[in-house]
């Protein structure tokens, strides 16, 4: 059952962006993990503002493509957690949880729901 509407997904995206940009200070990530968190925050912001949904501004990228990108990023983050960040427990847990969170949001989002037409 898809419980997350595209509009709520947009809200979650902006919350996630703020979390990524603040995570260095909140969790005390290593230098490598911090750089990746900042890069992911900026890239996710660009992806969100370019997506064709209520949270998007430029509406260049379809919501389905947005979801596919998030799916692959979530898998990559879990893999990175247990390879690149192995040995640093804080970074490992942060990126594993982040990847799982994005995967859960991907799984629960209704990507087929369209925007209402306003005349």
Residue pairs with C-beta under 8 A, 6 or more apart in sequence:
2 108
2 109
2 110
2 111
2 112
2 113
3 108
3 110
4 12
4 105
4 108
4 109
4 110
5 109
5 110
5 113
6 53
6 54
6 63
6 109
6 110
6 111
6 113
6 115
7 53
7 54
7 55
9 53
9 55
9 105
9 109
10 48
10 51
10 53
10 54
10 55
10 56
11 55
12 105
13 44
13 48
13 55
14 48
14 55
16 44
16 101
16 102
17 41
17 44
17 45
17 48
19 26
20 37
20 38
20 40
20 41
20 44
20 98
21 37
21 38
21 41
23 29
23 34
23 37
23 94
24 33
24 34
24 37
24 38
27 90
27 94
28 90
29 37
29 90
29 91
29 94
30 85
30 88
30 90
30 91
32 84
32 85
32 91
33 85
33 88
33 90
33 91
33 94
33 95
36 80
36 95
40 73
47 61
47 66
47 69
48 55
48 56
48 66
49 55
49 56
49 57
49 58
50 56
50 57
50 58
50 59
50 60
50 61
51 59
51 60
51 61
51 62
51 63
51 66
52 59
52 60
52 61
52 62
52 63
52 115
53 59
53 63
53 66
53 115
54 115
63 111
64 111
67 106
67 109
67 111
70 102
70 105
70 106
71 103
71 106
73 99
73 102
74 99
74 100
74 101
74 102
74 103
74 106
75 99
75 103
76 99
77 95
77 96
77 98
77 99
77 102
78 95
78 96
78 99
78 100
78 103
80 95
80 99
81 91
81 92
81 93
81 94
81 95
81 96
81 99
82 92
82 96
85 91
85 92
85 95
86 92
